Amino acid sequence: MPTQPGAGEIVNALTVDVEDYFQVSSLAPIIHRKAWNSIPCRVERNMDVLLDMFEEKGVLATFFVLGWIAERYPHLVRRIVEGGHELASHGYSHLRATEQTPKEFLNDITSAKAMLEDLGGVPVRGYRAPSFSISTANPWAFDCISRAGYDYSSSVYPVQHDHYGIADAPRFPYRPHQGLVEIPITTVRTLGQNLPAGGGGYFRLMPYALTKLAIDTVNREDRKPAIFYFHPWEIDPRQPRIPGTSLKTRFRHYVNLSRTEARLRKLTRDFRWSRVDRAFSHFLPATGMALH
C-alpha cells in the first residue's frame, strides 16, 4: 500500500441517486408505482442544474441512475457519460431489497445494469440499493449484486436508523462477498458510535459546518476518502407537497430544501471530489473500457 495521503490530498467521492421526488421510499405508502407515469417529473430540470454546477466547478461524480428514469430520459444518461461522470445503477423499480425475493432482486438489478450500459455505452460497475436496504436481514443481496456483474456496492450506511443501516458494519470499504467491494456511506466515530456524515437528509438537517467538520475529520484523522450522496429533488424547493404524509415524513423530505443547492456549492469548494471508481480505485479491479 502507498503512503497514506494528507487530508488536503485526499479525493472524496461525490454521488447522486437519480430518482424523482415522488419515488422516495417514505412516500411509497401514499404514491403507488402504478401512478408514476401520470405524475409530472422534475428530474430533468434538477439534473440540468447539477450537471451545469459540476461542469462549472470542475467536479466529477458518480450517478446511481434509477432504471425507470433512464428508460424515459435516455438523454440524461448520455449527458452523464459525456460529462466524464461515472454511470452506476440504482436498480430499476426503486423497490427496497428487503421487499423482494432474491430472484426478483437479481432480475431487477441485472435488467437495470443492461439498460444503463446499452444507453450509456460504458460498463456499469457500481450499484446502490434504494434506501440502503441491505441489512443483516438480507445478506443474500450481496451474492445477487456480484452475480449481476457489479464490481462494487454502496448500499450500507453504518448507522442506527429506523428505516435502514447496519450500525456495526465496517466504516470503510470491505468485501462482503467474493469479488464484490462494499463502499459504505461515510460516518464519523464519536463517543463509541457512528454518526452520519455522508449526506442525504442529514446534510439538509444539520448546519453545514457540522458536515464540513465531519468530512474533514475522516480525511484528516482516518486518512480515508469520504463518500457523500444526495438526490436531485433535494435542490428543488418548488416540488409539489404530497398530501396525506405524516409529520415525520414531511419534516424529513422537505426540511431545508431551499438551502441545499448553496450548501452543495460550498461542498464542492471546500473538498476535492471525484467519481467513486477513481476515489476508491485501489479497492477495485482495473477496468474502464467502453462497451462500444
Helices and strands as residue ranges (DSSP letters): G 7-9, E 11-18, G 21-23, G 25-27, G 33-38, H 43-57, E 62-65, H 67-72, H 74-82, E 86-89, G 97-99, H 102-120, E 126-127, G 130-132, H 140-147, E 152-153, E 174-177, E 180-182, E 187-190, E 193-196, H 201-205, H 208-217, I 218-222, E 227-230, G 232-235, H 247-254, H 257-270, E 272-274, H 276-279, G 281-283
